Amino acid sequence: MRSSSPHPARRHSPRPALAAVLGLLAACLGVLGPTAPTAAAAGGTLQQVTDFGANPGHLQMYAYAPAGLPPGAPLVLALHGCTQSAPDYYAHSGWPKYADRYGFALVFAQTTPVNNPLSCFSWFDATKDTRGNGEAASLVQMVRHAAAQYGSDPHRVFVTGLSAGGGMTADLLADYPEVFAGGAVNAGPPAHCALTLLQASLCQTSDQHLTPAQWGDKVRAARPGYAGPWPRLAVWQGTADTTVFPVNATELRDQWTDVWGIGRTPSHTRTLPGGTTESRYDDGSGTTAVAVYTVPGMGHGLAVAPGTGPDQCGATGTHYLGSLCASYYTAAFFGLDGPTGGAGAERQAVRTRAARDSR
């Protein structure tokens, strides 16, 4: 996967680096097209929540829950890409279909031009993407508010995001491992790859030449003293992505297999629709800790597959690319199609103790 980057070891002179920064502002991990109006889904509608508590990151919160959702259901936080909105991601990503089918609540967060000119989540700014600060703190407050409102199972809280939202997803998993049982990064960079906008441009287009241990240290440094369990991670990457190069998926794999203390040789592989390869990396108990989904020929965006079939979802659009339904396979990876959310009783007990200790 590293070799798919056309310039994996390229050095950047100041002039090209400046151009890369300007390119990031123009693309900001993918300009994802116009926003869509708030849409209705079976059993409920997307609702804006205007008072969800402390909001140091100046974000907006939207929530969706199927009618009659019982207490103890899972909760998923979804993060859009640049220039998108929460209603746009709601309308295109396919997540509401599986919230209705499997029974879980959704929170769609939204950033604005006040935070970033193109409404990108600030995954590259340490004042906004670190534990207790800025957007990261606001996002966790949304989760806590929704969990209290819906009576969500604290052991089955997940986060997923596209592009800049994928970068923030990786950061949140590192910053708040006691909050999230798992996450999915779609076309995004590793956790805490960048501290500045210039570094962000280099992260998304170049091999950073870090060892797995160095990548893992970035996660461990985000939550000092945390002893686990760590969140599980799904990585989605198109092989033809020229905005967030495929090397990012390799670096994410290296980062989180190191955090989990497991090898980088897949425990299982299988072929999904459209030739997508799923590579799973299991922990010592045989539970998949990391999964990488490689979508052949897909550019920068979220994989969707419009239709009414059980494994079809979403709507195509700018950077919503017709392939297979990533949300369907991500929901299954999270365990949302079953009663345990992919976590055994022992792991849930450890997570409960970690959450209690973090208060």
C-alpha positions in Angstrom: 0.0 0.0 0.0 2.9 2.3 0.7 4.1 1.9 -2.9 0.9 3.3 -4.2 1.9 6.8 -3.2 3.6 8.3 -6.2 6.1 10.3 -4.1 6.5 8.3 -0.9 10.0 9.7 0.0 9.7 13.1 -1.7 11.3 16.1 0.0 9.3 19.3 -0.1 10.8 22.7 -0.8 9.2 25.8 0.8 7.4 26.8 -2.5 5.8 23.4 -3.1 5.0 23.1 0.6 3.1 26.4 0.5 1.3 25.2 -2.6 0.4 22.1 -0.7 -1.1 24.1 2.1 -3.1 26.2 -0.3 -4.2 23.0 -1.9 -5.4 21.7 1.5 -7.4 24.8 2.0 -9.0 24.3 -1.4 -9.6 20.6 -0.9 -9.4 20.3 2.9 -9.4 16.6 2.6 -11.9 16.8 -0.1 -14.4 19.5 -1.0 -17.5 17.5 -0.6 -20.1 19.5 -2.5 -23.2 21.3 -1.4 -25.1 20.5 1.7 -28.4 18.7 1.6 -31.6 19.7 3.5 -32.6 18.0 6.7 -34.2 14.7 5.7 -36.6 12.3 7.4 -35.9 8.7 8.0 -38.2 5.8 9.0 -39.3 6.2 12.6 -38.0 9.7 13.2 -36.3 12.9 11.9 -32.9 14.5 12.2 -33.2 17.1 15.0 -30.8 19.9 15.9 -29.8 19.9 19.6 -29.0 23.5 20.6 -28.1 23.0 24.3 -25.9 20.0 24.8 -23.6 21.5 27.5 -20.1 22.9 27.3 -19.1 23.6 23.7 -15.6 25.0 23.6 -15.2 23.9 20.0 -18.2 25.9 18.8 -19.8 23.0 17.0 -23.4 22.1 16.2 -25.1 18.9 17.2 -27.8 17.0 15.4 -29.3 13.7 16.6 -31.5 10.9 15.2 -33.1 8.0 17.0 -35.6 5.5 15.7 -39.0 5.6 17.2 -39.3 3.5 20.3 -35.6 3.1 20.8 -35.2 1.2 24.1 -32.7 2.1 26.8 -29.3 0.4 26.5 -29.0 0.7 22.8 -25.7 1.7 21.1 -24.8 5.2 20.0 -22.8 6.3 17.0 -21.2 9.7 16.4 -20.7 10.6 12.7 -18.4 13.3 11.5 -18.7 14.9 8.0 -16.0 16.0 5.6 -15.0 19.5 4.6 -17.8 21.8 3.2 -20.4 19.2 4.3 -23.0 19.5 6.9 -24.5 17.2 9.4 -27.8 16.9 7.4 -25.8 16.2 4.2 -23.9 13.3 5.9 -27.2 12.1 7.3 -28.8 12.1 3.9 -25.9 10.4 2.0 -24.0 8.1 4.3 -26.6 5.4 4.8 -26.3 5.4 8.6 -30.0 6.1 9.4 -31.0 2.9 7.5 -29.0 0.8 10.0 -30.0 2.8 13.0 -33.6 1.9 12.1 -32.7 -1.7 11.3 -30.5 -2.6 14.2 -31.8 -0.1 16.8 -29.2 2.6 17.8 -29.0 6.3 18.1 -27.0 8.6 15.9 -25.3 12.0 16.6 -24.2 14.0 13.6 -21.8 16.7 14.5 -21.2 19.8 12.4 -18.5 22.4 12.3 -18.7 25.8 10.6 -16.6 28.4 8.8 -16.1 30.0 12.2 -13.8 27.1 13.0 -12.4 26.6 9.5 -13.0 28.4 6.2 -14.3 25.2 4.6 -16.0 23.7 7.6 -13.4 21.1 8.2 -12.9 19.4 11.6 -9.6 20.6 12.9 -7.8 17.3 13.2 -4.4 19.0 12.7 -4.7 21.7 15.5 -3.5 20.7 19.0 -5.7 23.4 20.6 -8.8 21.8 19.1 -8.2 18.0 18.6 -6.7 17.0 22.0 -8.3 15.7 25.2 -10.3 18.3 27.0 -9.8 21.0 24.3 -11.8 22.6 21.6 -13.7 20.5 19.1 -12.7 17.2 20.7 -14.2 18.3 24.0 -17.4 19.5 22.3 -17.8 16.2 20.5 -17.5 14.1 23.7 -20.0 16.4 25.3 -22.4 15.7 22.5 -21.9 12.0 23.1 -22.5 12.3 26.9 -25.6 14.4 26.3 -27.1 12.0 23.8 -26.1 9.0 26.0 -28.0 10.5 28.9 -31.0 11.4 26.7 -31.4 8.0 25.1 -30.1 5.9 28.0 -27.3 4.5 25.7 -25.1 1.6 26.6 -21.8 3.2 27.6 -19.9 0.1 26.4 -21.3 0.5 22.8 -20.4 4.1 21.8 -18.7 4.4 18.4 -17.4 7.1 16.2 -17.0 7.2 12.4 -15.9 10.0 10.0 -15.0 10.9 6.4 -11.9 12.7 5.4 -11.3 15.5 7.9 -14.0 13.9 9.9 -12.0 10.7 9.7 -8.9 12.5 10.9 -10.9 13.7 13.9 -12.2 10.2 14.5 -8.7 8.9 14.8 -7.8 11.7 17.2 -10.9 11.0 19.4 -10.1 7.3 19.7 -6.7 8.3 21.0 -7.9 11.2 23.2 -10.9 9.4 24.7 -10.3 5.6 24.5 -12.5 5.0 27.6 -15.4 6.7 25.8 -15.4 4.9 22.4 -15.5 1.1 22.0 -14.5 1.5 18.3 -14.2 3.8 15.4 -14.1 3.9 11.6 -11.8 6.2 9.6 -12.9 6.7 6.0 -10.2 8.3 3.8 -8.4 9.9 6.7 -5.0 10.2 8.4 -3.6 8.5 11.5 -4.2 9.9 15.0 -2.3 13.1 15.7 -0.3 12.9 12.5 -0.2 16.7 12.3 0.1 19.7 14.6 -0.1 22.4 12.0 -1.9 23.0 8.6 1.4 22.6 6.8 2.0 19.2 8.5 -1.5 18.2 7.6 -0.8 18.6 3.9 2.3 16.5 4.2 0.5 13.8 6.3 -2.2 13.3 3.7 0.1 13.1 0.7 3.4 11.6 1.9 4.8 8.6 3.8 5.9 9.9 7.2 8.5 7.2 7.6 7.6 6.4 11.2 7.9 3.0 12.8 4.7 1.3 14.1 6.0 2.1 17.6 6.4 5.7 16.8 2.8 5.8 15.5 1.6 4.0 18.5 3.3 6.5 20.8 1.2 9.2 19.3 -1.9 7.4 20.6 -0.4 6.6 24.0 0.7 10.2 24.5 -2.8 11.5 23.9 -4.1 9.7 27.0 -1.1 9.3 29.4 -1.4 6.4 31.8 -4.3 4.8 30.1 -4.0 1.0 30.4 -6.8 -0.1 28.0 -8.8 -1.6 26.6 -8.2 0.3 23.4 -10.9 1.0 20.8 -11.3 -1.2 17.8 -10.6 0.4 14.4 -11.9 0.0 10.9 -10.0 1.7 8.1 -11.6 2.5 4.7 -9.4 3.6 1.8 -9.7 3.9 -2.0 -6.7 2.8 -4.0 -7.1 5.8 -6.4 -7.4 8.5 -3.7 -5.1 11.4 -4.6 -6.3 13.6 -1.7 -5.6 11.3 1.2 -3.0 8.9 -0.3 -3.4 5.2 0.4 -0.3 5.2 2.6 -2.5 6.7 5.3 -4.4 3.4 5.6 -1.1 1.6 6.1 0.0 4.1 8.8 -3.3 3.7 10.5 -2.9 -0.1 10.5 0.6 0.2 11.9 -0.5 2.7 14.5 -3.4 0.7 16.0 -1.9 -2.8 15.7 1.0 -1.4 17.7 -1.3 0.0 20.3 -3.0 -3.3 20.5 0.3 -5.2 20.6 -0.6 -7.4 17.7 1.2 -8.3 14.4 0.8 -6.6 11.0 0.1 -9.8 9.1 -3.7 -10.2 8.6 -5.4 -12.9 10.6 -8.1 -13.2 8.0 -8.8 -11.8 4.5 -11.9 -11.9 2.3 -13.2 -10.3 -0.8 -16.3 -8.1 -0.6 -18.5 -6.8 -3.4 -16.7 -4.8 -6.1 -13.4 -6.5 -5.3 -12.9 -4.7 -2.0 -10.4 -6.6 0.3 -11.1 -6.8 4.0 -8.0 -7.6 6.1 -8.6 -8.4 9.7 -6.0 -8.3 12.5 -7.1 -10.2 15.6 -6.0 -9.9 19.2 -4.9 -12.8 21.4 -8.5 -13.7 22.1 -9.4 -14.0 18.4 -11.4 -10.8 18.4 -10.7 -8.5 15.5 -9.0 -5.3 16.8 -8.2 -3.7 13.4 -9.7 -4.1 10.0 -8.6 -2.5 6.7 -11.0 -2.2 3.8 -9.2 -1.5 0.5 -11.6 -0.4 -2.3 -10.0 -0.8 -5.7 -10.1 2.1 -8.1 -12.0 4.3 -5.7 -11.0 8.0 -5.3 -11.5 10.2 -2.3 -14.8 9.7 -0.5 -17.2 7.4 1.3 -18.2 4.2 -0.3 -21.9 3.9 -0.8 -24.2 1.6 -2.7 -27.7 3.0 -3.3 -30.5 0.4 -3.2 -32.9 -1.4 -1.0 -30.9 -4.6 -0.3 -29.7 -5.3 3.2 -26.1 -4.4 2.3 -27.0 -1.4 0.1 -27.2 2.1 1.5 -26.7 5.8 0.9 -26.8 8.2 -2.0 -24.1 9.0 -4.5 -22.8 12.5 -4.8 -19.6 14.5 -4.7 -17.2 12.2 -2.7 -20.0 9.8 -2.0 -18.8 7.1 -4.4 -20.7 4.2 -5.7 -19.0 0.9 -4.7 -20.2 -1.0 -1.7 -21.9 0.3 1.5 -19.2 1.1 3.9 -21.7 1.9 6.6 -23.2 -1.6 6.4 -19.8 -3.3 6.9 -18.8 -0.8 9.5 -22.0 -1.4 11.5 -21.3 -5.1 11.4 -17.6 -4.5 12.5 -18.9 -2.5 15.4 -21.2 -5.4 16.3 -24.3 -3.2 15.9 -26.1 -6.1 14.2 -25.9 -8.1 17.4 -26.5 -7.7 21.1 -22.9 -7.3 22.4 -21.3 -4.7 20.3 -18.2 -6.7 19.8 -17.1 -6.5 23.4 -17.0 -9.3 25.9 -18.1 -9.0 29.5 -14.5 -8.8 30.7 -13.6 -6.0 28.3 -16.8 -4.1 29.2 -15.8 -4.3 32.9 -12.4 -3.0 32.2 -13.8 -0.1 30.1 -16.3 0.7 32.9 -13.4 1.0 35.4 -11.4 3.1 33.0 -14.3 5.5 32.5 -14.9 5.8 36.2 -11.2 6.5 36.9 -11.2 9.2 34.2 -13.9 11.3 35.9 
